[in-house]
Amino acid sequence: MGRPRTRHDAAFRTFSVAAPKPPIAEGKSGHADYDQVYGQDSDRFANTRGVSMRRSRYAMESRRIAVSLSIALAAGLLPSAASGFQQMQPTGKLLPTGAAASDLERISNGFAEIAERVKPSVVSIKSMAINEEMNAELRRMFGDRDFQPIPVSGTGSGVIFDPAGYIVTNNHVVEDADVVRVTLADGRELEAEVVGTDSMTDLAVIRIDGNNLTACHFGDSDAVRVGNLVLAIGSPFKFGHSVSHGIISAVGRSNVDVEIDYKNWIQTDAAINPGNSGGPLINTRGEIIGISVAIATESGGYQGVGFAIPSNTVARVTETLKRGEKVVRGYLGVIIKAVNTTIAEGYGLNEAKGAMLQTIGPDTPAEKAGLQAEDIILAIDGREIKGLEELQERVAHMTPGTRSMFRVWRKRAVREIPVEIGRQPEHFRTQGTQEDLSPRGKESPRDMQPTDRTTRAQPSKSAAEPGSEYFPRFGMHVADLTSDLRDKYNVAAGITSGVLVTGVDPLGEAFNAELRRRCVIRRVNDEEVKNLADFKRLLEKHKASRGLRLAVQIGEDTYHTVIRNYE
């Protein structure tokens, strides 16, 4: 299967099938060409990479209906076919009768009542901007006499959360817009002002001046369970106030390839398409439990994997934006790493949980509190930290100046350390900071270790650096730090001991441990590595360890990892 296409924000295009047009260069607003140039608006929708089987829309719809009926049957909401359905001859079709028809209609009416209750609070949004560069190009193409400048535009959805006219939507729906227009469920069209935006969660608050507005009610997204039934409402492909249904597929999704810092999203298979951005995800009580934000797709449209921002995050951020204030977040000043089973074994934890501190920034709240690299944060104020994303969100949600008790795992023992939370700096990015400081951010693994997909991509001994030695257990070549290798791999002048990684098998344990060419291994299980002979001695000494803790340096940056030490 080919690489899925990634579409994001205003760059999403829905070209007319009858008259496709060539793209126009990106302009001042940062938005790519829009289809209003060709007589059709473009939906500004954040899409992500994803892989899914292509199916016809009829097959997909049949599957969804079958799943819904199966769930209802399993839950006892529908009688069995033998007791509640009669077979019609000669077609063989089953039609509901009696109690079966009544139960099926009750379920159907339940969905309808939820939709009717929520739809008045859902709006369609059209944002417009002037792209001077695009208009200049069109003027050059068509001549000044017959040219009429036109705006670029995008569509999305939103939800009224305050009857005073405050609406929540996605930041990418209104970002860089000169004019924002809102269409209510009753058909009224009103101009809106952008009150505040927060790119780190992709949320925005806009306001309209209108009467008799219906506000939604936010539910508790922390209470959402996988398998819960949900509805989604929005304006897919500009079809306003469209309703779809599905279930909660997963919660806590953060490994989604879009440049949004705080995710922890809800995943659903309810149909979400371009134009649904900013629309609500609704539970069976008619409460908003999420705001649609992105889809994973190969086709550019719905393929069963959509994402929504949890309502608890939405409620917290919108209350701040509604007051016209900037969202202020807590800050530690660390680079963190997810704890997998290999890291847990290497550090003596019984299970993979918490988040490991890779690097402590100088003069940061973490350094002032005495936190150290390789500390694993297990809990804050008694509440367990399940993973990296939870630590990020918990700290970000804390008020600067708050004093909290961090439970950390250090040198195979639990410690309680008081920490005063700092204020997150301007232009801080969770993704950007980690990529800039980690080895992955410095160089692409593909650049550092090319692979031949036709064979097992193991570095050959003939391709190894002179004097290097291959360690098949880990799948890597290692060499002493000679002056020639220092110059070739740009090893920092201050590094006087250690061994240089000169080759990595992309299918080996070293690659899984994030070791790459040019890395210098400085320590093994807290013991200094002086040279290649010393490295081999330490491997022999710790051969019984299931995981080897390594201190690694690349350039000026040091990070810590664990490499699996068993077959």
FIGUTOR-684100 format. One line per 2 residues: number of its first residue (from 1); their letters; for each residue x, y, z of C-alpha. Coordinates in pm, whole numbers. Layout:
<atoms>
NUM = a = X:Y:Z | ...
</atoms>
This chain:
<atoms>
1 = mg = 0:0:0 | 133:342:-89
3 = rp = 211:617:154 | -112:784:273
5 = rt = -159:1143:173 | -143:1398:450
7 = rh = -368:1701:428 | -382:1970:692
9 = da = -566:2291:769 | -653:2532:491
11 = af = -439:2347:239 | -717:2088:206
13 = rt = -858:2099:-147 | -1183:1969:-291
15 = fs = -1131:2030:-661 | -1424:2017:-898
17 = va = -1425:1685:-1082 | -1565:1844:-1395
19 = ap = -1301:2114:-1422 | -984:2048:-1223
21 = kp = -744:2341:-1207 | -370:2373:-1150
23 = pi = -255:2482:-805 | -165:2842:-727
25 = ae = 135:2936:-517 | 86:2983:-145
27 = gk = 38:3347:-53 | 54:3590:235
29 = sg = -217:3427:440 | -28:3100:444
31 = ha = -316:2919:280 | -277:2725:-39
33 = dy = -510:2767:-334 | -880:2765:-261
35 = dq = -1156:2635:-478 | -1360:2950:-465
37 = vy = -1119:3063:-737 | -1285:2794:-943
39 = gq = -1636:2846:-809 | -1621:2612:-509
41 = ds = -1515:2687:-151 | -1246:2478:13
43 = dr = -1287:2312:350 | -1013:2392:598
45 = fa = -968:2068:781 | -676:1912:968
47 = nt = -607:1565:830 | -343:1320:943
49 = rg = -151:1035:798 | -335:708:815
51 = vs = -363:371:652 | -699:207:587
53 = mr = -862:-24:336 | -1053:150:58
55 = rs = -1416:43:52 | -1722:165:-127
57 = ry = -1941:401:71 | -2222:146:48
59 = am = -2007:-127:203 | -1893:110:477
61 = es = -2250:215:556 | -2368:-146:560
63 = rr = -2091:-234:801 | -2184:51:1035
65 = ia = -2552:-44:1034 | -2464:-408:1100
67 = vs = -2237:-314:1390 | -2503:-86:1542
69 = ls = -2771:-354:1521 | -2529:-616:1659
71 = ia = -2456:-395:1960 | -2827:-338:2020
73 = la = -2897:-712:1988 | -2614:-803:2227
75 = ag = -2739:-546:2480 | -3089:-688:2469
77 = ll = -3231:-379:2302 | -3355:-585:2007
79 = ps = -3522:-927:2017 | -3376:-1217:1824
81 = aa = -3476:-1278:1466 | -3662:-1591:1569
83 = sg = -3883:-1407:1816 | -3929:-1065:1659
85 = fq = -3885:-1088:1282 | -4097:-1262:1024
87 = qm = -3951:-1396:700 | -4125:-1256:395
89 = qp = -4171:-1493:100 | -4049:-1522:-169
91 = tg = -3790:-1242:-127 | -3651:-1375:200
93 = kl = -3639:-1024:357 | -3684:-993:731
95 = lp = -3916:-720:852 | -3957:-623:1218
97 = tg = -4296:-678:1379 | -4445:-621:1720
99 = aa = -4194:-561:1999 | -3901:-570:1756
101 = as = -4040:-281:1554 | -4115:-87:1871
103 = dl = -3763:-131:2011 | -3602:-40:1682
105 = er = -3814:272:1653 | -3732:367:2013
107 = is = -3359:352:1936 | -3408:551:1617
109 = ng = -3615:815:1797 | -3351:838:2067
111 = fa = -3088:939:1811 | -3331:1185:1656
113 = ei = -3409:1349:1990 | -3039:1394:2068
115 = ae = -2978:1552:1728 | -3278:1785:1762
117 = rv = -3164:1895:2107 | -2807:1979:2002
119 = kp = -2845:2108:1645 | -2962:2460:1746
121 = sv = -2626:2518:1916 | -2423:2403:1612
123 = vs = -2319:2660:1349 | -2154:2659:1008
125 = ik = -1853:2889:969 | -1712:3051:658
127 = sm = -1380:3232:689 | -1241:3460:418
129 = ai = -909:3633:360 | -739:3835:87
131 = ne = -435:3663:-58 | -244:3946:-221
133 = em = 13:3719:-382 | -252:3497:-539
135 = na = -446:3796:-670 | -129:3943:-816
137 = el = -68:3617:-1001 | -426:3614:-1132
139 = rr = -393:3977:-1241 | -80:3886:-1432
141 = mf = -259:3594:-1600 | -585:3769:-1693
143 = gd = -479:4133:-1725 | -573:4429:-1510
145 = rd = -876:4542:-1714 | -1088:4231:-1662
147 = fq = -952:4126:-1326 | -1163:4134:-1009
149 = pi = -978:4048:-684 | -1146:3765:-495
151 = pv = -1103:3631:-143 | -988:3285:-50
153 = sg = -1227:3107:182 | -1270:2798:393
155 = tg = -1555:2635:579 | -1589:2466:916
157 = sg = -1823:2421:1207 | -1862:2550:1561
159 = vi = -2070:2519:1878 | -2237:2794:2080
161 = fd = -2127:2739:2441 | -2257:3066:2590
163 = pa = -2594:3225:2499 | -2417:3564:2491
165 = gy = -2292:3454:2147 | -1963:3281:2223
167 = iv = -1876:2996:1987 | -1594:2743:2006
169 = tn = -1431:2614:1688 | -1087:2509:1568
171 = nh = -806:2758:1538 | -731:2630:1189
173 = vv = -1085:2720:1078 | -1043:3094:1151
175 = ed = -665:3136:1149 | -552:3439:941
177 = ad = -913:3514:842 | -1007:3874:759
179 = vv = -1382:3803:778 | -1569:3524:961
181 = rv = -1937:3456:891 | -2161:3222:1086
183 = tl = -2481:3047:973 | -2713:2936:1253
185 = ad = -2940:2632:1245 | -3241:2860:1183
187 = gr = -3075:3006:872 | -2960:3340:1016
189 = el = -2624:3461:885 | -2416:3677:1119
191 = ea = -2066:3819:1109 | -1838:3705:1392
193 = ev = -1534:3850:1562 | -1241:3634:1669
195 = vg = -1212:3672:2047 | -910:3449:2105
197 = td = -713:3156:1966 | -489:2885:2107
199 = sm = -277:2710:1844 | -134:2462:2096
201 = td = -473:2290:2129 | -614:2411:1794
203 = la = -906:2587:1964 | -1056:2931:1901
205 = vi = -1343:3136:2040 | -1548:3366:1816
207 = ri = -1849:3580:1906 | -2169:3681:1727
209 = dg = -2427:3942:1823 | -2763:3767:1811
211 = nn = -3078:3692:2007 | -3239:3366:2117
213 = lt = -2918:3167:2096 | -2906:2811:2228
215 = ac = -2594:2704:2415 | -2466:2349:2439
217 = hf = -2374:2162:2755 | -2026:2013:2800
219 = gd = -2005:1661:2940 | -1716:1498:3126
221 = sd = -1472:1364:2866 | -1281:1178:3138
223 = av = -1587:954:3177 | -1584:850:2810
225 = rv = -1538:478:2752 | -1432:292:2442
227 = gn = -1745:154:2278 | -1977:440:2384
229 = lv = -2223:547:2114 | -2177:903:1982
231 = la = -2314:1145:1724 | -2115:1399:1522
233 = ig = -2270:1716:1377 | -2107:1958:1135
235 = sp = -2092:2090:781 | -1907:1823:579
237 = fk = -1842:1945:225 | -2058:2250:312
239 = fg = -2370:2040:385 | -2466:2225:702
241 = hs = -2585:2055:1020 | -2528:1702:894
243 = vs = -2550:1427:1156 | -2353:1101:1165
245 = hg = -2312:835:1430 | -2057:582:1552
247 = ii = -1874:474:1864 | -1571:580:2066
249 = sa = -1285:382:1912 | -1008:488:2151
251 = vg = -914:759:2401 | -587:934:2477
253 = rs = -463:941:2117 | -151:1157:2094
255 = nv = 63:991:1828 | -118:1176:1550
257 = dv = 106:1338:1291 | -11:1700:1303
259 = ei = 167:2004:1445 | -59:2053:1746
261 = dy = 114:2039:2083 | -152:1908:2320
263 = kn = -369:1626:2185 | -477:1338:2409
265 = wi = -764:1310:2161 | -1075:1096:2145
267 = qt = -1088:866:1841 | -1421:782:1678
269 = da = -1552:605:1371 | -1844:850:1337
271 = ai = -1825:998:988 | -1613:1316:1003
273 = np = -1519:1491:681 | -1370:1823:563
275 = gn = -1605:2089:701 | -1671:1905:1030
277 = sg = -1377:2085:1194 | -1499:2255:1510
279 = gp = -1824:2058:1522 | -1937:1862:1829
281 = li = -1902:1496:1923 | -2206:1414:2138
283 = nt = -2284:1137:2387 | -2622:968:2438
285 = rg = -2720:1229:2699 | -2688:1509:2445
287 = ei = -2367:1642:2604 | -2067:1766:2408
289 = ig = -1775:1536:2486 | -1540:1656:2211
291 = is = -1477:1900:1927 | -1390:1744:1590
293 = va = -1037:1834:1482 | -877:1584:1242
295 = ia = -911:1266:1039 | -667:998:932
297 = te = -717:932:563 | -563:818:238
299 = sg = -845:947:22 | -886:1295:172
301 = gy = -1228:1205:315 | -1383:980:578
303 = qg = -1221:641:625 | -1339:552:972
305 = vg = -1072:725:1184 | -1159:1068:1322
307 = fa = -1036:1263:1623 | -1192:1509:1867
309 = ip = -1049:1739:2134 | -1180:1623:2476
311 = sn = -1452:1847:2621 | -1267:1898:2950
313 = tv = -979:2055:2757 | -1225:2258:2549
315 = ar = -1408:2393:2854 | -1086:2493:3028
317 = vt = -934:2669:2726 | -1252:2842:2608
319 = et = -1320:3001:2945 | -981:3172:2924
321 = lk = -1018:3274:2558 | -1369:3404:2625
323 = rg = -1223:3662:2864 | -986:3777:2591
325 = ek = -688:3635:2780 | -398:3427:2657
327 = vv = -382:3070:2785 | -107:3052:3050
329 = rg = 47:2711:3108 | 277:2549:3360
331 = yl = 634:2457:3274 | 910:2224:3400
333 = gv = 1189:2276:3146 | 1268:1916:3060
335 = ii = 1286:1680:2766 | 1083:1368:2837
337 = ka = 1071:1015:2701 | 797:753:2702
339 = vn = 858:454:2928 | 824:124:2741
341 = tt = 880:-226:2878 | 1250:-222:2785
343 = ia = 1309:104:2975 | 1103:-21:3269
345 = eg = 1315:-337:3290 | 1638:-141:3257
347 = yg = 1547:86:3548 | 1393:-185:3766
349 = ln = 1025:-86:3737 | 762:-358:3759
351 = ea = 559:-213:3472 | 584:43:3195
353 = kg = 435:362:3338 | 522:724:3402
355 = am = 754:942:3193 | 1133:957:3200
357 = lq = 1324:1283:3211 | 1587:1285:2936
359 = ti = 1740:1628:2984 | 1702:1896:3251
361 = gp = 1727:2250:3114 | 1957:2495:3294
363 = dt = 1796:2739:3538 | 1453:2577:3494
365 = pa = 1191:2484:3756 | 1298:2119:3723
367 = ek = 1665:2198:3791 | 1579:2425:4084
369 = ag = 1366:2148:4237 | 1648:1893:4212
371 = lq = 1497:1672:3945 | 1760:1475:3753
373 = ae = 1801:1315:3412 | 1679:953:3421
375 = di = 1420:1029:3690 | 1091:862:3604
377 = il = 787:1068:3712 | 529:829:3858
379 = ai = 275:1068:4013 | 199:1433:4087
381 = dg = 18:1516:4410 | -78:1152:4450
383 = re = -233:1117:4103 | -62:857:3888
385 = ik = 107:958:3563 | 27:687:3309
387 = gl = 246:816:3026 | 437:1095:2858
389 = ee = 131:1277:2722 | -38:1281:3063
391 = lq = 270:1441:3222 | 274:1709:2951
393 = er = -94:1791:2999 | -92:1780:3378
395 = va = 199:2023:3402 | 56:2249:3130
397 = hm = -277:2274:3314 | -112:2382:3642
399 = tp = -97:2748:3742 | 255:2891:3746
401 = gt = 376:2919:4105 | 189:2606:4217
403 = rs = 390:2384:4453 | 333:2015:4386
405 = mf = 478:1690:4515 | 636:1475:4245
407 = rv = 680:1103:4309 | 983:988:4111
409 = wr = 1165:661:4054 | 1539:717:4095
411 = kr = 1807:449:4128 | 1546:178:4193
413 = av = 1375:365:4477 | 1076:597:4512
415 = re = 1139:956:4618 | 903:1246:4689
417 = ip = 1033:1579:4556 | 853:1916:4592
419 = ve = 847:2117:4268 | 735:2474:4204
421 = ig = 580:2495:3859 | 710:2772:3632
423 = rq = 545:2970:3354 | 569:2833:3002
425 = pe = 787:3060:2784 | 658:3240:2478
427 = hf = 681:3041:2153 | 730:2716:2345
429 = rt = 645:2402:2146 | 625:2055:2292
431 = qg = 703:1889:1960 | 949:2147:1837
433 = tq = 1153:2153:2156 | 1185:1776:2172
435 = ed = 1276:1744:1805 | 1532:2024:1827
437 = ls = 1708:1874:2128 | 1681:1502:2058
439 = pr = 1891:1306:1812 | 1586:1253:1592
441 = gk = 1544:1625:1555 | 1905:1678:1455
443 = es = 1912:1432:1168 | 1662:1206:1002
445 = pr = 1724:839:1081 | 1679:780:709
447 = dm = 1970:1015:636 | 2190:859:902
449 = qp = 2117:495:820 | 1987:426:467
451 = td = 1825:87:415 | 1791:-156:128
453 = rt = 1432:-274:137 | 1505:-575:-84
455 = tr = 1722:-749:178 | 1767:-749:554
457 = aq = 1925:-406:602 | 2220:-513:813
459 = ps = 2541:-305:783 | 2799:-517:606
461 = ks = 3145:-557:755 | 3296:-436:429
463 = aa = 3109:-107:468 | 3214:-61:831
465 = ep = 3466:200:941 | 3823:70:974
467 = gs = 3880:-51:1328 | 3511:-78:1413
469 = ey = 3357:-393:1556 | 3011:-534:1487
471 = fp = 2789:-643:1779 | 2524:-873:1628
473 = rf = 2317:-887:1948 | 2247:-515:1913
475 = gm = 2286:-472:1538 | 2549:-196:1544
477 = hv = 2910:-115:1458 | 3118:57:1728
479 = ad = 3468:207:1706 | 3724:387:1919
481 = lt = 3725:767:1898 | 4018:829:1663
483 = sd = 4108:1175:1535 | 3996:1079:1183
485 = lr = 3656:960:1303 | 3615:1269:1521
487 = dk = 3658:1490:1216 | 3440:1274:991
489 = yn = 3147:1258:1234 | 3185:1605:1385
491 = va = 3228:1475:1739 | 3225:1759:1991
493 = ag = 3573:1862:2108 | 3484:1816:2476
495 = it = 3418:1443:2436 | 3739:1267:2539
497 = sg = 3610:916:2614 | 3346:673:2491
499 = vl = 3285:472:2175 | 3147:595:1843
501 = vt = 2850:426:1676 | 2948:398:1308
503 = gv = 2663:183:1175 | 2316:68:1285
505 = dp = 2100:-215:1156 | 1753:-63:1106
507 = lg = 1596:-391:1219 | 1813:-434:1528
509 = ea = 1791:-349:1896 | 2022:-48:1865
511 = fn = 1785:118:1620 | 1489:49:1852
513 = ae = 1687:215:2132 | 1726:528:1912
515 = lr = 2097:482:1858 | 2220:624:1528
517 = rr = 2546:678:1347 | 2751:958:1507
519 = cv = 2621:878:1858 | 2890:846:2125
521 = ir = 2813:598:2405 | 2954:753:2724
523 = rv = 2822:530:3002 | 2679:178:3046
525 = nd = 2472:119:3362 | 2626:429:3526
527 = ee = 2985:317:3452 | 3206:530:3228
529 = vk = 3308:391:2889 | 3670:480:2813
531 = nl = 3725:301:2483 | 3618:1:2275
533 = ad = 3795:-250:2498 | 3628:-97:2804
535 = fk = 3288:-109:2629 | 3332:-482:2563
537 = rl = 3434:-535:2927 | 3119:-363:3052
539 = le = 2898:-564:2818 | 3048:-882:2958
541 = kh = 3011:-756:3316 | 2642:-675:3267
543 = ka = 2550:-962:3035 | 2290:-1084:3286
545 = sr = 2102:-752:3271 | 1787:-766:3059
547 = gl = 1836:-403:2963 | 2151:-188:2946
549 = rl = 2113:177:3043 | 2318:395:2811
551 = av = 2419:761:2836 | 2461:881:2479
553 = qi = 2589:1207:2334 | 2535:1346:1986
555 = ge = 2669:1691:1915 | 2627:1895:2231
557 = dt = 2324:1702:2354 | 2312:1410:2596
559 = yh = 2022:1169:2623 | 1952:837:2792
561 = tv = 1814:515:2653 | 1789:145:2728
563 = ir = 1893:-125:2483 | 1745:-473:2518
565 = ny = 2014:-722:2621 | 1854:-1058:2543
567 = e = 1738:-1254:2242
</atoms>
